[in-house]
Amino acid sequence: MTAVYAFASPANKIGFIAADNLDASTGGKTDKITMCSGRFAIAVFGKSIPSRALQAIAAFEEYDNVISPTNLNDVLTQTWELTKLLCDRHYSEKQAQKERGEVLDFDWMQFEHSSATLVILDCRTYTIYEVEQKRLFPPDKIDQLAEVRPKETDILHLSSLADIAARRSCETASFDDVEQVLSFVAKRIRKDQSVVPIIGDPGTIVIVCDGKITEHTTFNGPKDYIETCLEQMG
């Protein structure tokens, strides 16, 4: 589960997407937003498998012998292709567990109805998009042409745990500069954390203001990242 906050105002040339930092599978912290093509900042809520696909896409963008996506359609096409590869492996392993009697019928039904939603900030057009992948399993249920829905501008959009904490999916808001956004996000996530304790601390945030992109990771630096990895390894 993830708390996602997104805002974009084309008229004022400012937008941001932010998330908490709690990795539910390990209890540690993690970055939950991936920047692709130097333009699209993407958060995932629901099943996190597409996050791994996005991270793989981003990791290979700097290599000359790899053709990287340049527009949103290309990013999504690659994301769903890689997500399907990951889901194929995951599904086979889960199916084997079911055949051994290690998975209850109810758990299997929930597994087969796993979904994932992408929240996307286009840092060039100051637009927020949402793309819902309604079924990840079995992998042939993945919709390569899942609808891309633009969200209303000049509105703070709240997704997943942020939606639950606020008891609404959006609210009016306005922002003028990077510092105001950083202050708002830190305070808002702390506030929502007091309502929904499984929300992590303030994590990754990407802000675009007058064409300049500012990215903040949840980690304090390489040492913090390595120490977190070691903790998660036990």
Buried (B, 14 or more C-beta within 10 A) or exposed (E): BBBBBBBBBEEBEBBBBBBBBBBEEBEBBBBBBBBBBEBBBBBBBBBBBBBBBBEBBBEEEEEEEEEBBEEBEBBBBBBBEBBBBBBBEBBEEBBEBBEEEEBEEEEBEEBBEBBBBBBBBBBEBBBBBBBBBBBBBEBEBBEEEBEBEEBEBBBBBBBBBBBBBBEEEBEEBEBEEBEBBBEBBBEBBEEBBEEBEEBBEBBBBBBBBEEEBEEBBBBEEEEEBEEBEEEBEE
